[in-house]
Amino acid sequence: MDEHAALMETSLVQFMAPQLVREDKMMDDARKTKFEFRIFPWDLKNYPASGVFAPTQGASRQKGEQLIRLVVQALGRLVEDHFRS
Protein backbone atom coordinates (compact mmCIF):
# COMPACT_ATOMS: atom_id res chain seq x y z
CA MET A 1 0.00 0.00 0.00
CA ASP A 2 1.22 3.49 -0.75
CA GLU A 3 2.15 5.67 2.19
CA HIS A 4 2.03 9.21 0.81
CA ALA A 5 0.04 11.27 3.30
CA ALA A 6 -1.31 8.09 4.87
CA LEU A 7 -1.25 6.59 8.36
CA MET A 8 2.49 6.09 8.95
CA GLU A 9 3.75 9.17 7.11
CA THR A 10 1.20 11.31 8.93
CA SER A 11 2.13 9.71 12.27
CA LEU A 12 5.83 10.39 11.65
CA VAL A 13 5.17 14.05 10.91
CA GLN A 14 2.86 14.33 13.92
CA PHE A 15 5.82 13.20 16.05
CA MET A 16 8.68 15.03 14.32
CA ALA A 17 7.03 18.28 13.20
CA PRO A 18 3.44 18.46 14.49
CA GLN A 19 3.08 22.08 13.35
CA LEU A 20 3.14 20.80 9.76
CA VAL A 21 0.13 18.50 10.16
CA ARG A 22 -3.11 20.09 9.06
CA GLU A 23 -5.61 17.82 10.77
CA ASP A 24 -8.48 19.66 9.09
CA LYS A 25 -7.12 18.36 5.76
CA MET A 26 -6.74 14.72 6.86
CA MET A 27 -9.00 12.34 4.97
CA ASP A 28 -9.45 8.70 4.20
CA ASP A 29 -9.00 8.87 0.46
CA ALA A 30 -7.19 6.19 -1.51
CA ARG A 31 -6.12 4.99 -4.92
CA LYS A 32 -8.82 3.59 -7.11
CA THR A 33 -6.93 0.34 -7.78
CA LYS A 34 -4.10 -1.64 -6.22
CA PHE A 35 -0.49 -0.52 -6.33
CA GLU A 36 1.00 -0.48 -9.82
CA PHE A 37 4.19 -2.50 -10.19
CA ARG A 38 6.69 -1.76 -12.94
CA ILE A 39 4.35 0.59 -14.78
CA PHE A 40 5.89 3.85 -15.86
CA PRO A 41 4.69 6.42 -16.28
CA TRP A 42 2.01 5.83 -13.66
CA ASP A 43 -1.60 6.15 -14.67
CA LEU A 44 -2.57 9.39 -12.97
CA LYS A 45 -6.28 8.52 -13.36
CA ASN A 46 -5.62 5.99 -10.62
CA TYR A 47 -4.71 8.70 -8.10
CA PRO A 48 -7.27 10.61 -6.08
CA ALA A 49 -7.32 14.39 -6.56
CA SER A 50 -6.49 14.81 -2.86
CA GLY A 51 -3.03 13.27 -3.30
CA VAL A 52 -3.74 10.96 -0.37
CA PHE A 53 -2.93 7.40 -1.43
CA ALA A 54 -4.26 5.52 1.59
CA PRO A 55 -6.32 6.21 4.73
CA THR A 56 -4.99 8.44 7.52
CA GLN A 57 -7.42 6.94 10.03
CA GLY A 58 -5.54 5.94 13.19
CA ALA A 59 -2.54 8.23 12.62
CA SER A 60 -1.02 9.47 15.88
CA ARG A 61 2.05 11.08 17.38
CA GLN A 62 2.54 7.92 19.45
CA LYS A 63 2.72 5.70 16.34
CA GLY A 64 5.24 8.08 14.78
CA GLU A 65 7.39 8.02 17.91
CA GLN A 66 7.26 4.22 18.09
CA LEU A 67 8.28 3.90 14.44
CA ILE A 68 11.20 6.31 14.91
CA ARG A 69 12.37 4.37 17.99
CA LEU A 70 12.23 1.06 16.09
CA VAL A 71 14.14 2.49 13.12
CA VAL A 72 16.81 4.04 15.35
CA GLN A 73 17.23 0.76 17.25
CA ALA A 74 17.53 -1.22 14.01
CA LEU A 75 20.04 1.24 12.57
CA GLY A 76 22.04 1.10 15.80
CA ARG A 77 22.23 -2.69 15.59
CA LEU A 78 23.20 -2.49 11.93
CA VAL A 79 26.04 -0.05 12.67
CA GLU A 80 27.24 -2.14 15.62
CA ASP A 81 27.15 -5.34 13.59
CA HIS A 82 29.02 -3.96 10.59
CA PHE A 83 31.41 -1.47 12.15
CA ARG A 84 32.34 -3.09 15.44
CA SER A 85 36.10 -2.97 16.00
N, C-alpha and C positions, 0 to 999 in steps of 0.2 A: 504494500500500500504506500502511496506517496505520502510524504510528510510535510510538504510546504504548507505552512500556516495551519497545521493540524495539531493534534493532541500533544505530541512530544515537543515539537518545535515551539509551540505556544508555551508549554510548561517550562522549557529551558529559558525562554525570554522572560517569563514571569519571575523566575529565580534570579537571572543575571542582570536584567535591566527592566524591572517592572514598569518604569515610566514609559516604555515604548509599547506596552500592550494596551490596545484600545478595546476594552471589553465590550463596548457598545457595538463594535464591528465584528465580534466573534459570531460565527455561524456554523451550522452543521451542513455545509455544502459538500459536494464530492464530484469526482469524475463521473461521466455517464457510463463508462465501461471500465473493465479491468485495466491494470497497468499494461502499457504497450512495451514489449520487449523488442529490441533491435529494429525499431521502426524510426527512420529519420528522413525527413523532418517529421515531428510529431503532428498528429492530426489535431489541430487546435479546436475543431468542433467538439472534441471529446472533453475539453476543459470548461468548467463553469466560469461564467463571467466574473464571479467574485475572486477568482484566483486561489480559492481554498480547495485543496485536492482531497481532503478527507475531514471527517468531523473533528471539531475542537472540544466536544462534550467530554468533560472529565479532566480537562487541563487544569493544572494547579502548580503553584510555586513549589509545593512539597515534592511533586513528581519531578520537576526540573532539578531540584536540589539532589534528590536521590540518584537521578541519572548522572549528574555531574560527579557525585561521589563515586559511583561505580566506575565511570570512565577514568577518573584520576587514579583509583586503586589499580585498575587493570593496566594503565600506562606505567604506574610505579613498578608493578611486577615485571612488566616487559623490559623496562630499563634495567632493573636489578638482574634479571635473567640473562640479558645480552651484554651488559657492560660491567658486570661484577669483576673486580680485579682478581 
